[in-house]
Amino acid sequence: MSNYQQENELLKGLAVNDKQVIEAIYRDNYPMVQAFILNNNGNSDEARDIFQETMIVLYEKAITEGFELNCQLKTYIYSVCRRLWLKRLQQLQRYSSLVENVEDSVPVEEDIEKHEKHNNDFLLMESALNKIGEPCKSLLDAYYIQKKNMQEIAAEFGYTNADNAKTQKYKCLLRLKKLFFAQYKNGQ
C-alpha cells in the first residue's frame, strides 16, 4: 500500500473515531509538534493543547465530504499546528521570529478560521443555554443530550402528555434561538 493510500486510510479511520488510528496519528506526529512548540517559546502543556486543537481541525476536515489531502499528513499537521501556535503566541504577546518563514508551510488559514468560528459558535450556544433558565435547560438537555423520548420527558417534567412536552420543547428552542442570535448579532 502506498504512503498516499495509507494516509487516506488514516483519515477515514479518524472520521469514524477509530481508536487505533487516532493513537497512530498521535504516536507518529506528536513528537514533531512537541519539539516545534518547545523550540518556539512553549511548554509541554501548550504542546498538548495545540496538538489537540490540530487533531480537531484534522477531524473536521476528515469528515468533510470530498476532502482530499494534497500533501503528506505530517506536513498538514505541522502546518496547522504552526499556524495555531503563531496565533497563540500573538495572543500571549510572546511572538518571536520563528525559524522558518510562514510561506514554508501548507496554507491552512481557512481550515483554522473555520475551526475557530465553529468553536466560537459552540461557546455562544453554551452561553445561551446557561441564560435560558429552567426548566428549558433541563428539558433540552433531556431531549438532545440524554436522547429521551417525549413520553419520558412528559413523565419526568410533569407534563400531562407527550404533546404538551413537545410544545414546551418547541417554545424552549425558540427562546434558545432568540438568545443565541442576539449574542451572535452583538458579537459577544
C-alpha positions in Angstrom: 0.0 0.0 0.0 1.4 3.4 -1.0 2.0 6.2 1.5 -0.8 8.1 -0.1 -3.3 5.2 0.4 -2.1 4.7 4.0 -2.7 8.3 4.8 -6.2 8.3 3.3 -7.0 5.2 5.3 -5.8 7.1 8.4 -8.2 9.9 7.5 -11.1 7.5 7.0 -10.3 5.9 10.4 -10.1 9.3 12.1 -13.5 10.2 10.6 -15.1 7.2 12.3 -13.2 7.7 15.5 -11.1 4.5 15.2 -9.1 4.5 18.4 -6.1 2.7 16.9 -5.9 5.2 14.0 -6.1 8.1 16.4 -3.4 6.6 18.6 -1.2 6.0 15.4 -1.6 9.6 14.3 -0.7 10.8 17.8 2.3 8.4 18.0 3.6 9.4 14.6 3.1 13.2 14.8 3.0 14.4 18.4 6.8 14.3 19.0 7.3 16.6 16.0 4.6 19.1 17.3 6.0 19.0 20.8 9.6 19.7 19.6 8.3 22.6 17.5 6.4 24.2 20.4 9.2 23.6 22.9 11.7 25.2 20.5 9.5 28.2 20.0 8.7 29.6 23.4 6.3 26.9 24.5 6.0 24.2 27.1 4.7 20.7 27.3 1.1 21.6 28.3 0.9 24.1 25.4 2.2 21.5 23.0 -0.6 19.1 24.1 -3.2 21.8 23.7 -2.0 22.8 20.3 -1.8 19.1 19.2 -5.3 18.5 20.4 -6.6 21.6 18.5 -4.8 20.4 15.4 -6.4 16.9 15.8 -9.8 18.6 15.9 -9.1 20.6 12.7 -7.9 17.4 11.1 -11.0 15.5 12.2 -13.3 18.3 10.9 -11.5 18.0 7.6 -11.7 14.2 7.6 -15.5 14.2 8.0 -15.9 16.7 5.2 -17.2 15.1 2.1 -14.7 15.3 -0.8 -11.7 16.4 1.3 -8.5 15.2 -0.3 -5.2 15.6 1.4 -2.8 17.3 -1.2 0.3 16.8 0.9 1.7 14.4 3.4 -0.4 14.0 6.6 2.7 15.0 8.7 3.0 18.2 6.6 -0.6 19.1 7.1 -0.5 18.5 10.8 2.7 20.5 11.1 1.2 23.4 9.1 -2.0 23.5 11.2 0.0 23.3 14.5 2.3 26.0 13.3 -0.5 28.4 12.4 -2.3 27.7 15.7 0.9 28.3 17.7 1.7 31.6 15.9 -1.8 32.8 16.7 -1.4 31.7 20.3 2.0 33.5 20.6 0.5 36.6 19.2 -2.4 36.5 21.7 0.0 35.9 24.5 2.3 38.6 23.1 5.2 36.2 23.2 5.7 36.3 19.4 9.3 35.9 18.3 10.6 35.3 14.8 10.2 31.6 14.2 13.0 29.8 12.4 11.1 29.2 9.1 9.1 31.6 7.0 5.3 31.4 7.2 5.3 30.7 3.4 7.2 27.4 4.0 4.1 25.6 5.2 0.9 24.4 3.7 -1.8 27.1 3.6 -4.3 26.1 6.3 -5.7 29.5 7.4 -9.2 28.7 6.0 -9.3 25.4 8.0 -8.2 27.1 11.2 -10.6 30.0 10.7 -13.5 27.5 10.2 -12.4 25.7 13.3 -12.3 28.9 15.4 -15.7 30.0 14.1 -17.1 26.6 14.9 -15.6 26.9 18.4 -16.9 30.4 18.9 -20.4 29.3 17.9 -20.3 26.5 20.5 -19.3 29.0 23.1 -22.1 31.3 22.2 -24.6 28.3 22.3 -23.2 27.3 25.7 -23.7 30.9 26.9 -27.3 31.0 25.5 -28.0 27.6 27.2 -26.8 29.0 30.5 -29.0 32.0 30.2 -32.2 30.2 29.1 -33.0 29.0 32.7 -35.1 26.2 34.0 -37.0 24.1 33.0 -35.9 24.8 29.4 -32.3 24.0 30.0 -33.1 20.6 31.6 -35.8 19.8 29.1 -33.5 20.5 26.1 -30.7 18.5 27.8 -33.0 15.6 28.4 -34.1 15.5 24.7 -30.9 16.4 22.8 -28.1 15.1 25.1 -29.7 12.3 27.0 -31.8 11.3 24.0 -35.0 10.8 26.0 -38.3 10.5 24.1 -41.3 12.8 24.6 -43.1 10.2 26.8 -40.1 10.0 29.2 -39.8 13.8 29.3 -43.5 14.3 29.9 -43.3 11.9 32.9 -40.1 13.4 34.3 -41.2 17.1 34.0 -44.8 16.5 35.0 -46.5 17.4 31.7 -49.9 15.8 31.1 -48.8 14.1 27.8 -46.1 13.9 25.2 -47.7 16.5 23.0 -47.5 19.1 25.8 -43.9 18.2 26.4 -43.2 18.6 22.7 -44.9 22.1 22.7 -42.8 23.2 25.7 -39.6 21.9 23.9 -40.5 23.9 20.9 -41.0 27.1 23.0 -37.7 26.5 24.7 -36.0 26.1 21.4 -37.4 29.4 20.2 -36.1 31.1 23.3 -32.7 29.5 22.9 -32.6 30.5 19.3 -33.5 34.1 20.2 -30.8 34.3 22.9 -28.2 32.7 20.6 -28.8 35.0 17.7 -29.0 38.1 19.9 -25.5 37.2 21.2 -24.3 36.3 17.7 -25.5 39.6 16.3 -23.8 41.5 19.1 -20.6 39.6 18.6 -20.4 38.5 22.3 
